[in-house]
Amino acid sequence: MASRTIESMQLADDQIRILEHNFATVSRHPDETTFMLIAAECGLTEEETQKWFRCRNALWRQAEGLPAELGSVND
């Protein structure tokens, strides 16, 4: 589901490269200021950037064998 959402965003290769770089090296959960900076670097809105990170985090959690929804792991 999340991969289809990311694909539907129709991002350019350079935008994806910047987003993936930030996801891997800066934070999987950026703060508001970082979202603003990443969005400006990519030429996206903050909302689009946040949506991409939500979907990308869901894909990461699924790849790690965790539930797709944040905070749904029970102790």
mmCIF file of the N, C-alpha and C atoms, coordinates in Angstrom:
data_MODEL
# 
_entry.id   MODEL 
# 
loop_
_atom_site.group_PDB 
_atom_site.id 
_atom_site.type_symbol 
_atom_site.label_atom_id 
_atom_site.label_alt_id 
_atom_site.label_comp_id 
_atom_site.label_asym_id 
_atom_site.label_entity_id 
_atom_site.label_seq_id 
_atom_site.pdbx_PDB_ins_code 
_atom_site.Cartn_x 
_atom_site.Cartn_y 
_atom_site.Cartn_z 
_atom_site.occupancy 
_atom_site.B_iso_or_equiv 
_atom_site.pdbx_formal_charge 
_atom_site.auth_seq_id 
_atom_site.auth_comp_id 
_atom_site.auth_asym_id 
_atom_site.auth_atom_id 
_atom_site.pdbx_PDB_model_num 
ATOM 1   N N  . MET A 1 1  ? 0.822  -1.200 0.000   1.00 0.00 ? 1  MET A N  1 
ATOM 2   C CA . MET A 1 1  ? 0.000  0.000  0.000   1.00 0.00 ? 1  MET A CA 1 
ATOM 3   C C  . MET A 1 1  ? 0.862  1.257  0.000   1.00 0.00 ? 1  MET A C  1 
ATOM 4   N N  . ALA A 1 2  ? 1.849  1.312  0.886   1.00 0.00 ? 2  ALA A N  1 
ATOM 5   C CA . ALA A 1 2  ? 2.690  2.504  0.967   1.00 0.00 ? 2  ALA A CA 1 
ATOM 6   C C  . ALA A 1 2  ? 3.509  2.707  -0.294  1.00 0.00 ? 2  ALA A C  1 
ATOM 7   N N  . SER A 1 3  ? 3.967  1.609  -0.906  1.00 0.00 ? 3  SER A N  1 
ATOM 8   C CA . SER A 1 3  ? 4.763  1.761  -2.127  1.00 0.00 ? 3  SER A CA 1 
ATOM 9   C C  . SER A 1 3  ? 3.924  2.343  -3.247  1.00 0.00 ? 3  SER A C  1 
ATOM 10  N N  . ARG A 1 4  ? 2.645  1.970  -3.320  1.00 0.00 ? 4  ARG A N  1 
ATOM 11  C CA . ARG A 1 4  ? 1.765  2.545  -4.344  1.00 0.00 ? 4  ARG A CA 1 
ATOM 12  C C  . ARG A 1 4  ? 1.541  4.026  -4.094  1.00 0.00 ? 4  ARG A C  1 
ATOM 13  N N  . THR A 1 5  ? 1.470  4.417  -2.824  1.00 0.00 ? 5  THR A N  1 
ATOM 14  C CA . THR A 1 5  ? 1.278  5.826  -2.486  1.00 0.00 ? 5  THR A CA 1 
ATOM 15  C C  . THR A 1 5  ? 2.498  6.638  -2.885  1.00 0.00 ? 5  THR A C  1 
ATOM 16  N N  . ILE A 1 6  ? 3.678  6.123  -2.614  1.00 0.00 ? 6  ILE A N  1 
ATOM 17  C CA . ILE A 1 6  ? 4.909  6.820  -3.002  1.00 0.00 ? 6  ILE A CA 1 
ATOM 18  C C  . ILE A 1 6  ? 4.985  6.930  -4.522  1.00 0.00 ? 6  ILE A C  1 
ATOM 19  N N  . GLU A 1 7  ? 4.668  5.838  -5.210  1.00 0.00 ? 7  GLU A N  1 
ATOM 20  C CA . GLU A 1 7  ? 4.706  5.849  -6.672  1.00 0.00 ? 7  GLU A CA 1 
ATOM 21  C C  . GLU A 1 7  ? 3.701  6.841  -7.254  1.00 0.00 ? 7  GLU A C  1 
ATOM 22  N N  . SER A 1 8  ? 2.566  6.994  -6.605  1.00 0.00 ? 8  SER A N  1 
ATOM 23  C CA . SER A 1 8  ? 1.540  7.899  -7.118  1.00 0.00 ? 8  SER A CA 1 
ATOM 24  C C  . SER A 1 8  ? 1.933  9.369  -6.973  1.00 0.00 ? 8  SER A C  1 
ATOM 25  N N  . MET A 1 9  ? 2.963  9.640  -6.180  1.00 0.00 ? 9  MET A N  1 
ATOM 26  C CA . MET A 1 9  ? 3.396  11.026 -5.996  1.00 0.00 ? 9  MET A CA 1 
ATOM 27  C C  . MET A 1 9  ? 4.121  11.565 -7.228  1.00 0.00 ? 9  MET A C  1 
ATOM 28  N N  . GLN A 1 10 ? 4.573  10.696 -8.125  1.00 0.00 ? 10 GLN A N  1 
ATOM 29  C CA . GLN A 1 10 ? 5.233  11.085 -9.369  1.00 0.00 ? 10 GLN A CA 1 
ATOM 30  C C  . GLN A 1 10 ? 6.384  12.060 -9.141  1.00 0.00 ? 10 GLN A C  1 
ATOM 31  N N  . LEU A 1 11 ? 7.351  11.602 -8.379  1.00 0.00 ? 11 LEU A N  1 
ATOM 32  C CA . LEU A 1 11 ? 8.523  12.421 -8.066  1.00 0.00 ? 11 LEU A CA 1 
ATOM 33  C C  . LEU A 1 11 ? 9.610  12.205 -9.103  1.00 0.00 ? 11 LEU A C  1 
ATOM 34  N N  . ALA A 1 12 ? 10.396 13.229 -9.330  1.00 0.00 ? 12 ALA A N  1 
ATOM 35  C CA . ALA A 1 12 ? 11.540 13.132 -10.231 1.00 0.00 ? 12 ALA A CA 1 
ATOM 36  C C  . ALA A 1 12 ? 12.650 12.337 -9.545  1.00 0.00 ? 12 ALA A C  1 
ATOM 37  N N  . ASP A 1 13 ? 13.546 11.770 -10.341 1.00 0.00 ? 13 ASP A N  1 
ATOM 38  C CA . ASP A 1 13 ? 14.638 10.966 -9.794  1.00 0.00 ? 13 ASP A CA 1 
ATOM 39  C C  . ASP A 1 13 ? 15.494 11.745 -8.799  1.00 0.00 ? 13 ASP A C  1 
ATOM 40  N N  . ASP A 1 14 ? 15.766 13.012 -9.099  1.00 0.00 ? 14 ASP A N  1 
ATOM 41  C CA . ASP A 1 14 ? 16.596 13.802 -8.177  1.00 0.00 ? 14 ASP A CA 1 
ATOM 42  C C  . ASP A 1 14 ? 15.867 14.075 -6.865  1.00 0.00 ? 14 ASP A C  1 
ATOM 43  N N  . GLN A 1 15 ? 14.539 14.242 -6.906  1.00 0.00 ? 15 GLN A N  1 
ATOM 44  C CA . GLN A 1 15 ? 13.768 14.423 -5.674  1.00 0.00 ? 15 GLN A CA 1 
ATOM 45  C C  . GLN A 1 15 ? 13.818 13.160 -4.825  1.00 0.00 ? 15 GLN A C  1 
ATOM 46  N N  . ILE A 1 16 ? 13.660 12.010 -5.461  1.00 0.00 ? 16 ILE A N  1 
ATOM 47  C CA . ILE A 1 16 ? 13.716 10.732 -4.733  1.00 0.00 ? 16 ILE A CA 1 
ATOM 48  C C  . ILE A 1 16 ? 15.098 10.539 -4.124  1.00 0.00 ? 16 ILE A C  1 
ATOM 49  N N  . ARG A 1 17 ? 16.136 10.865 -4.878  1.00 0.00 ? 17 ARG A N  1 
ATOM 50  C CA . ARG A 1 17 ? 17.504 10.726 -4.374  1.00 0.00 ? 17 ARG A CA 1 
ATOM 51  C C  . ARG A 1 17 ? 17.712 11.580 -3.125  1.00 0.00 ? 17 ARG A C  1 
ATOM 52  N N  . ILE A 1 18 ? 17.236 12.821 -3.148  1.00 0.00 ? 18 ILE A N  1 
ATOM 53  C CA . ILE A 1 18 ? 17.377 13.718 -1.999  1.00 0.00 ? 18 ILE A CA 1 
ATOM 54  C C  . ILE A 1 18 ? 16.579 13.190 -0.802  1.00 0.00 ? 18 ILE A C  1 
ATOM 55  N N  . LEU A 1 19 ? 15.350 12.766 -1.052  1.00 0.00 ? 19 LEU A N  1 
ATOM 56  C CA . LEU A 1 19 ? 14.509 12.239 0.028   1.00 0.00 ? 19 LEU A CA 1 
ATOM 57  C C  . LEU A 1 19 ? 15.134 10.984 0.642   1.00 0.00 ? 19 LEU A C  1 
ATOM 58  N N  . GLU A 1 20 ? 15.580 10.052 -0.205  1.00 0.00 ? 20 GLU A N  1 
ATOM 59  C CA . GLU A 1 20 ? 16.200 8.817  0.297   1.00 0.00 ? 20 GLU A CA 1 
ATOM 60  C C  . GLU A 1 20 ? 17.487 9.112  1.071   1.00 0.00 ? 20 GLU A C  1 
ATOM 61  N N  . HIS A 1 21 ? 18.277 10.060 0.581   1.00 0.00 ? 21 HIS A N  1 
ATOM 62  C CA . HIS A 1 21 ? 19.506 10.433 1.286   1.00 0.00 ? 21 HIS A CA 1 
ATOM 63  C C  . HIS A 1 21 ? 19.187 10.958 2.687   1.00 0.00 ? 21 HIS A C  1 
ATOM 64  N N  . ASN A 1 22 ? 18.195 11.837 2.772   1.00 0.00 ? 22 ASN A N  1 
ATOM 65  C CA . ASN A 1 22 ? 17.812 12.387 4.073   1.00 0.00 ? 22 ASN A CA 1 
ATOM 66  C C  . ASN A 1 22 ? 17.226 11.321 4.979   1.00 0.00 ? 22 ASN A C  1 
ATOM 67  N N  . PHE A 1 23 ? 16.451 10.405 4.413   1.00 0.00 ? 23 PHE A N  1 
ATOM 68  C CA . PHE A 1 23 ? 15.869 9.310  5.186   1.00 0.00 ? 23 PHE A CA 1 
ATOM 69  C C  . PHE A 1 23 ? 16.972 8.440  5.784   1.00 0.00 ? 23 PHE A C  1 
ATOM 70  N N  . ALA A 1 24 ? 17.991 8.164  4.978   1.00 0.00 ? 24 ALA A N  1 
ATOM 71  C CA . ALA A 1 24 ? 19.062 7.259  5.416   1.00 0.00 ? 24 ALA A CA 1 
ATOM 72  C C  . ALA A 1 24 ? 20.089 7.930  6.318   1.00 0.00 ? 24 ALA A C  1 
ATOM 73  N N  . THR A 1 25 ? 20.363 9.215  6.109   1.00 0.00 ? 25 THR A N  1 
ATOM 74  C CA . THR A 1 25 ? 21.482 9.828  6.825   1.00 0.00 ? 25 THR A CA 1 
ATOM 75  C C  . THR A 1 25 ? 21.085 10.890 7.851   1.00 0.00 ? 25 THR A C  1 
ATOM 76  N N  . VAL A 1 26 ? 19.944 11.530 7.665   1.00 0.00 ? 26 VAL A N  1 
ATOM 77  C CA . VAL A 1 26 ? 19.551 12.602 8.590   1.00 0.00 ? 26 VAL A CA 1 
ATOM 78  C C  . VAL A 1 26 ? 18.623 12.048 9.662   1.00 0.00 ? 26 VAL A C  1 
ATOM 79  N N  . SER A 1 27 ? 17.440 11.595 9.247   1.00 0.00 ? 27 SER A N  1 
ATOM 80  C CA . SER A 1 27 ? 16.474 11.073 10.218  1.00 0.00 ? 27 SER A CA 1 
ATOM 81  C C  . SER A 1 27 ? 15.315 10.425 9.492   1.00 0.00 ? 27 SER A C  1 
ATOM 82  N N  . ARG A 1 28 ? 14.817 9.322  10.066  1.00 0.00 ? 28 ARG A N  1 
ATOM 83  C CA . ARG A 1 28 ? 13.588 8.741  9.538   1.00 0.00 ? 28 ARG A CA 1 
ATOM 84  C C  . ARG A 1 28 ? 12.377 9.498  10.075  1.00 0.00 ? 28 ARG A C  1 
ATOM 85  N N  . HIS A 1 29 ? 12.590 10.321 11.105  1.00 0.00 ? 29 HIS A N  1 
ATOM 86  C CA . HIS A 1 29 ? 11.512 11.093 11.723  1.00 0.00 ? 29 HIS A CA 1 
ATOM 87  C C  . HIS A 1 29 ? 11.969 12.549 11.906  1.00 0.00 ? 29 HIS A C  1 
ATOM 88  N N  . PRO A 1 30 ? 12.062 13.305 10.804  1.00 0.00 ? 30 PRO A N  1 
ATOM 89  C CA . PRO A 1 30 ? 12.551 14.685 10.908  1.00 0.00 ? 30 PRO A CA 1 
ATOM 90  C C  . PRO A 1 30 ? 11.605 15.574 11.711  1.00 0.00 ? 30 PRO A C  1 
ATOM 91  N N  . ASP A 1 31 ? 12.181 16.600 12.326  1.00 0.00 ? 31 ASP A N  1 
ATOM 92  C CA . ASP A 1 31 ? 11.356 17.585 13.021  1.00 0.00 ? 31 ASP A CA 1 
ATOM 93  C C  . ASP A 1 31 ? 10.820 18.593 11.995  1.00 0.00 ? 31 ASP A C  1 
ATOM 94  N N  . GLU A 1 32 ? 10.023 19.520 12.467  1.00 0.00 ? 32 GLU A N  1 
ATOM 95  C CA . GLU A 1 32 ? 9.354  20.476 11.579  1.00 0.00 ? 32 GLU A CA 1 
ATOM 96  C C  . GLU A 1 32 ? 10.341 21.308 10.761  1.00 0.00 ? 32 GLU A C  1 
ATOM 97  N N  . THR A 1 33 ? 11.403 21.764 11.394  1.00 0.00 ? 33 THR A N  1 
ATOM 98  C CA . THR A 1 33 ? 12.401 22.564 10.693  1.00 0.00 ? 33 THR A CA 1 
ATOM 99  C C  . THR A 1 33 ? 13.104 21.747 9.621   1.00 0.00 ? 33 THR A C  1 
ATOM 100 N N  . THR A 1 34 ? 13.442 20.503 9.950   1.00 0.00 ? 34 THR A N  1 
ATOM 101 C CA . THR A 1 34 ? 14.112 19.642 8.984   1.00 0.00 ? 34 THR A CA 1 
ATOM 102 C C  . THR A 1 34 ? 13.198 19.333 7.805   1.00 0.00 ? 34 THR A C  1 
ATOM 103 N N  . PHE A 1 35 ? 11.903 19.098 8.075   1.00 0.00 ? 35 PHE A N  1 
ATOM 104 C CA . PHE A 1 35 ? 10.944 18.904 6.984   1.00 0.00 ? 35 PHE A CA 1 
ATOM 105 C C  . PHE A 1 35 ? 10.950 20.112 6.049   1.00 0.00 ? 35 PHE A C  1 
ATOM 106 N N  . MET A 1 36 ? 10.974 21.297 6.622   1.00 0.00 ? 36 MET A N  1 
ATOM 107 C CA . MET A 1 36 ? 10.957 22.519 5.830   1.00 0.00 ? 36 MET A CA 1 
ATOM 108 C C  . MET A 1 36 ? 12.199 22.587 4.934   1.00 0.00 ? 36 MET A C  1 
ATOM 109 N N  . LEU A 1 37 ? 13.363 22.260 5.489   1.00 0.00 ? 37 LEU A N  1 
ATOM 110 C CA . LEU A 1 37 ? 14.605 22.308 4.723   1.00 0.00 ? 37 LEU A CA 1 
ATOM 111 C C  . LEU A 1 37 ? 14.639 21.250 3.620   1.00 0.00 ? 37 LEU A C  1 
ATOM 112 N N  . ILE A 1 38 ? 14.200 20.044 3.941   1.00 0.00 ? 38 ILE A N  1 
ATOM 113 C CA . ILE A 1 38 ? 14.167 18.970 2.938   1.00 0.00 ? 38 ILE A CA 1 
ATOM 114 C C  . ILE A 1 38 ? 13.191 19.332 1.823   1.00 0.00 ? 38 ILE A C  1 
ATOM 115 N N  . ALA A 1 39 ? 12.024 19.854 2.186   1.00 0.00 ? 39 ALA A N  1 
ATOM 116 C CA . ALA A 1 39 ? 11.023 20.248 1.185   1.00 0.00 ? 39 ALA A CA 1 
ATOM 117 C C  . ALA A 1 39 ? 11.586 21.310 0.251   1.00 0.00 ? 39 ALA A C  1 
ATOM 118 N N  . ALA A 1 40 ? 12.282 22.290 0.810   1.00 0.00 ? 40 ALA A N  1 
ATOM 119 C CA . ALA A 1 40 ? 12.869 23.351 -0.008  1.00 0.00 ? 40 ALA A CA 1 
ATOM 120 C C  . ALA A 1 40 ? 13.940 22.783 -0.940  1.00 0.00 ? 40 ALA A C  1 
ATOM 121 N N  . GLU A 1 41 ? 14.729 21.862 -0.444  1.00 0.00 ? 41 GLU A N  1 
ATOM 122 C CA . GLU A 1 41 ? 15.780 21.257 -1.254  1.00 0.00 ? 41 GLU A CA 1 
ATOM 123 C C  . GLU A 1 41 ? 15.198 20.450 -2.419  1.00 0.00 ? 41 GLU A C  1 
ATOM 124 N N  . CYS A 1 42 ? 14.055 19.805 -2.173  1.00 0.00 ? 42 CYS A N  1 
ATOM 125 C CA . CYS A 1 42 ? 13.420 18.958 -3.188  1.00 0.00 ? 42 CYS A CA 1 
ATOM 126 C C  . CYS A 1 42 ? 12.469 19.715 -4.110  1.00 0.00 ? 42 CYS A C  1 
ATOM 127 N N  . GLY A 1 43 ? 12.048 20.899 -3.694  1.00 0.00 ? 43 GLY A N  1 
ATOM 128 C CA . GLY A 1 43 ? 11.043 21.616 -4.462  1.00 0.00 ? 43 GLY A CA 1 
ATOM 129 C C  . GLY A 1 43 ? 9.650  21.064 -4.239  1.00 0.00 ? 43 GLY A C  1 
ATOM 130 N N  . LEU A 1 44 ? 9.415  20.502 -3.059  1.00 0.00 ? 44 LEU A N  1 
ATOM 131 C CA . LEU A 1 44 ? 8.112  19.965 -2.685  1.00 0.00 ? 44 LEU A CA 1 
ATOM 132 C C  . LEU A 1 44 ? 7.516  20.805 -1.572  1.00 0.00 ? 44 LEU A C  1 
ATOM 133 N N  . THR A 1 45 ? 6.233  20.623 -1.316  1.00 0.00 ? 45 THR A N  1 
ATOM 134 C CA . THR A 1 45 ? 5.630  21.270 -0.160  1.00 0.00 ? 45 THR A CA 1 
ATOM 135 C C  . THR A 1 45 ? 6.008  20.462 1.080   1.00 0.00 ? 45 THR A C  1 
ATOM 136 N N  . GLU A 1 46 ? 5.865  21.082 2.245   1.00 0.00 ? 46 GLU A N  1 
ATOM 137 C CA . GLU A 1 46 ? 6.134  20.350 3.486   1.00 0.00 ? 46 GLU A CA 1 
ATOM 138 C C  . GLU A 1 46 ? 5.173  19.172 3.625   1.00 0.00 ? 46 GLU A C  1 
ATOM 139 N N  . GLU A 1 47 ? 3.928  19.365 3.209   1.00 0.00 ? 47 GLU A N  1 
ATOM 140 C CA . GLU A 1 47 ? 2.931  18.294 3.298   1.00 0.00 ? 47 GLU A CA 1 
ATOM 141 C C  . GLU A 1 47 ? 3.319  17.111 2.416   1.00 0.00 ? 47 GLU A C  1 
ATOM 142 N N  . GLU A 1 48 ? 3.790  17.389 1.201   1.00 0.00 ? 48 GLU A N  1 
ATOM 143 C CA . GLU A 1 48 ? 4.232  16.311 0.315   1.00 0.00 ? 48 GLU A CA 1 
ATOM 144 C C  . GLU A 1 48 ? 5.434  15.587 0.903   1.00 0.00 ? 48 GLU A C  1 
ATOM 145 N N  . THR A 1 49 ? 6.337  16.336 1.488   1.00 0.00 ? 49 THR A N  1 
ATOM 146 C CA . THR A 1 49 ? 7.527  15.753 2.105   1.00 0.00 ? 49 THR A CA 1 
ATOM 147 C C  . THR A 1 49 ? 7.136  14.885 3.296   1.00 0.00 ? 49 THR A C  1 
ATOM 148 N N  . GLN A 1 50 ? 6.224  15.367 4.130   1.00 0.00 ? 50 GLN A N  1 
ATOM 149 C CA . GLN A 1 50 ? 5.759  14.584 5.278   1.00 0.00 ? 50 GLN A CA 1 
ATOM 150 C C  . GLN A 1 50 ? 5.056  13.313 4.812   1.00 0.00 ? 50 GLN A C  1 
ATOM 151 N N  . LYS A 1 51 ? 4.254  13.422 3.760   1.00 0.00 ? 51 LYS A N  1 
ATOM 152 C CA . LYS A 1 51 ? 3.554  12.249 3.215   1.00 0.00 ? 51 LYS A CA 1 
ATOM 153 C C  . LYS A 1 51 ? 4.566  11.209 2.742   1.00 0.00 ? 51 LYS A C  1 
ATOM 154 N N  . TRP A 1 52 ? 5.606  11.665 2.030   1.00 0.00 ? 52 TRP A N  1 
ATOM 155 C CA . TRP A 1 52 ? 6.626  10.736 1.542   1.00 0.00 ? 52 TRP A CA 1 
ATOM 156 C C  . TRP A 1 52 ? 7.295  10.031 2.718   1.00 0.00 ? 52 TRP A C  1 
ATOM 157 N N  . PHE A 1 53 ? 7.652  10.784 3.763   1.00 0.00 ? 53 PHE A N  1 
ATOM 158 C CA . PHE A 1 53 ? 8.304  10.179 4.923   1.00 0.00 ? 53 PHE A CA 1 
ATOM 159 C C  . PHE A 1 53 ? 7.379  9.200  5.643   1.00 0.00 ? 53 PHE A C  1 
ATOM 160 N N  . ARG A 1 54 ? 6.085  9.519  5.758   1.00 0.00 ? 54 ARG A N  1 
ATOM 161 C CA . ARG A 1 54 ? 5.141  8.576  6.377   1.00 0.00 ? 54 ARG A CA 1 
ATOM 162 C C  . ARG A 1 54 ? 5.101  7.266  5.602   1.00 0.00 ? 54 ARG A C  1 
ATOM 163 N N  . CYS A 1 55 ? 4.995  7.372  4.280   1.00 0.00 ? 55 CYS A N  1 
ATOM 164 C CA . CYS A 1 55 ? 4.932  6.175  3.440   1.00 0.00 ? 55 CYS A CA 1 
ATOM 165 C C  . CYS A 1 55 ? 6.251  5.411  3.469   1.00 0.00 ? 55 CYS A C  1 
ATOM 166 N N  . ARG A 1 56 ? 7.348  6.132  3.417   1.00 0.00 ? 56 ARG A N  1 
ATOM 167 C CA . ARG A 1 56 ? 8.667  5.493  3.410   1.00 0.00 ? 56 ARG A CA 1 
ATOM 168 C C  . ARG A 1 56 ? 8.943  4.802  4.741   1.00 0.00 ? 56 ARG A C  1 
ATOM 169 N N  . ASN A 1 57 ? 8.492  5.403  5.834   1.00 0.00 ? 57 ASN A N  1 
ATOM 170 C CA . ASN A 1 57 ? 8.629  4.760  7.144   1.00 0.00 ? 57 ASN A CA 1 
ATOM 171 C C  . ASN A 1 57 ? 7.807  3.487  7.209   1.00 0.00 ? 57 ASN A C  1 
ATOM 172 N N  . ALA A 1 58 ? 6.613  3.497  6.626   1.00 0.00 ? 58 ALA A N  1 
ATOM 173 C CA . ALA A 1 58 ? 5.779  2.294  6.601   1.00 0.00 ? 58 ALA A CA 1 
ATOM 174 C C  . ALA A 1 58 ? 6.480  1.185  5.824   1.00 0.00 ? 58 ALA A C  1 
ATOM 175 N N  . LEU A 1 59 ? 7.088  1.523  4.700   1.00 0.00 ? 59 LEU A N  1 
ATOM 176 C CA . LEU A 1 59 ? 7.837  0.530  3.922   1.00 0.00 ? 59 LEU A CA 1 
ATOM 177 C C  . LEU A 1 59 ? 9.027  -0.002 4.718   1.00 0.00 ? 59 LEU A C  1 
ATOM 178 N N  . TRP A 1 60 ? 9.731  0.887  5.404   1.00 0.00 ? 60 TRP A N  1 
ATOM 179 C CA . TRP A 1 60 ? 10.874 0.467  6.208   1.00 0.00 ? 60 TRP A CA 1 
ATOM 180 C C  . TRP A 1 60 ? 10.426 -0.483 7.310   1.00 0.00 ? 60 TRP A C  1 
ATOM 181 N N  . ARG A 1 61 ? 9.341  -0.127 8.013   1.00 0.00 ? 61 ARG A N  1 
ATOM 182 C CA . ARG A 1 61 ? 8.851  -0.979 9.100   1.00 0.00 ? 61 ARG A CA 1 
ATOM 183 C C  . ARG A 1 61 ? 8.441  -2.357 8.570   1.00 0.00 ? 61 ARG A C  1 
ATOM 184 N N  . GLN A 1 62 ? 7.774  -2.390 7.413   1.00 0.00 ? 62 GLN A N  1 
ATOM 185 C CA . GLN A 1 62 ? 7.377  -3.670 6.830   1.00 0.00 ? 62 GLN A CA 1 
ATOM 186 C C  . GLN A 1 62 ? 8.607  -4.502 6.459   1.00 0.00 ? 62 GLN A C  1 
ATOM 187 N N  . ALA A 1 63 ? 9.634  -3.851 5.907   1.00 0.00 ? 63 ALA A N  1 
ATOM 188 C CA . ALA A 1 63 ? 10.865 -4.554 5.547   1.00 0.00 ? 63 ALA A CA 1 
ATOM 189 C C  . ALA A 1 63 ? 11.562 -5.117 6.782   1.00 0.00 ? 63 ALA A C  1 
ATOM 190 N N  . GLU A 1 64 ? 11.404 -4.454 7.913   1.00 0.00 ? 64 GLU A N  1 
ATOM 191 C CA . GLU A 1 64 ? 12.004 -4.904 9.173   1.00 0.00 ? 64 GLU A CA 1 
ATOM 192 C C  . GLU A 1 64 ? 11.124 -5.912 9.897   1.00 0.00 ? 64 GLU A C  1 
ATOM 193 N N  . GLY A 1 65 ? 9.978  -6.258 9.309   1.00 0.00 ? 65 GLY A N  1 
ATOM 194 C CA . GLY A 1 65 ? 9.071  -7.219 9.925   1.00 0.00 ? 65 GLY A CA 1 
ATOM 195 C C  . GLY A 1 65 ? 8.219  -6.627 11.026  1.00 0.00 ? 65 GLY A C  1 
ATOM 196 N N  . LEU A 1 66 ? 8.071  -5.311 11.020  1.00 0.00 ? 66 LEU A N  1 
ATOM 197 C CA . LEU A 1 66 ? 7.261  -4.622 12.023  1.00 0.00 ? 66 LEU A CA 1 
ATOM 198 C C  . LEU A 1 66 ? 5.923  -4.228 11.412  1.00 0.00 ? 66 LEU A C  1 
ATOM 199 N N  . PRO A 1 67 ? 4.931  -3.945 12.243  1.00 0.00 ? 67 PRO A N  1 
ATOM 200 C CA . PRO A 1 67 ? 3.665  -3.457 11.705  1.00 0.00 ? 67 PRO A CA 1 
ATOM 201 C C  . PRO A 1 67 ? 3.876  -2.141 10.954  1.00 0.00 ? 67 PRO A C  1 
ATOM 202 N N  . ALA A 1 68 ? 3.086  -1.922 9.906   1.00 0.00 ? 68 ALA A N  1 
ATOM 203 C CA . ALA A 1 68 ? 3.249  -0.727 9.073   1.00 0.00 ? 68 ALA A CA 1 
ATOM 204 C C  . ALA A 1 68 ? 2.905  0.548  9.826   1.00 0.00 ? 68 ALA A C  1 
ATOM 205 N N  . GLU A 1 69 ? 2.024  0.446  10.806  1.00 0.00 ? 69 GLU A N  1 
ATOM 206 C CA . GLU A 1 69 ? 1.585  1.635  11.537  1.00 0.00 ? 69 GLU A CA 1 
ATOM 207 C C  . GLU A 1 69 ? 2.527  1.936  12.682  1.00 0.00 ? 69 GLU A C  1 
ATOM 208 N N  . LEU A 1 70 ? 2.892  3.194  12.807  1.00 0.00 ? 70 LEU A N  1 
ATOM 209 C CA . LEU A 1 70 ? 3.779  3.645  13.879  1.00 0.00 ? 70 LEU A CA 1 
ATOM 210 C C  . LEU A 1 70 ? 3.111  3.448  15.233  1.00 0.00 ? 70 LEU A C  1 
ATOM 211 N N  . GLY A 1 71 ? 3.865  2.927  16.178  1.00 0.00 ? 71 GLY A N  1 
ATOM 212 C CA . GLY A 1 71 ? 3.366  2.787  17.536  1.00 0.00 ? 71 GLY A CA 1 
ATOM 213 C C  . GLY A 1 71 ? 2.456  1.604  17.755  1.00 0.00 ? 71 GLY A C  1 
ATOM 214 N N  . SER A 1 72 ? 2.422  0.670  16.832  1.00 0.00 ? 72 SER A N  1 
ATOM 215 C CA . SER A 1 72 ? 1.517  -0.473 16.992  1.00 0.00 ? 72 SER A CA 1 
ATOM 216 C C  . SER A 1 72 ? 2.215  -1.733 17.490  1.00 0.00 ? 72 SER A C  1 
ATOM 217 N N  . VAL A 1 73 ? 3.472  -1.593 17.909  1.00 0.00 ? 73 VAL A N  1 
ATOM 218 C CA . VAL A 1 73 ? 4.186  -2.734 18.459  1.00 0.00 ? 73 VAL A CA 1 
ATOM 219 C C  . VAL A 1 73 ? 3.855  -2.814 19.943  1.00 0.00 ? 73 VAL A C  1 
ATOM 220 N N  . ASN A 1 74 ? 3.346  -3.942 20.350  1.00 0.00 ? 74 ASN A N  1 
ATOM 221 C CA . ASN A 1 74 ? 2.980  -4.131 21.766  1.00 0.00 ? 74 ASN A CA 1 
ATOM 222 C C  . ASN A 1 74 ? 4.115  -4.795 22.512  1.00 0.00 ? 74 ASN A C  1 
ATOM 223 N N  . ASP A 1 75 ? 4.366  -4.313 23.735  1.00 0.00 ? 75 ASP A N  1 
ATOM 224 C CA . ASP A 1 75 ? 5.409  -4.917 24.572  1.00 0.00 ? 75 ASP A CA 1 
ATOM 225 C C  . ASP A 1 75 ? 4.893  -6.153 25.263  1.00 0.00 ? 75 ASP A C  1 
# 
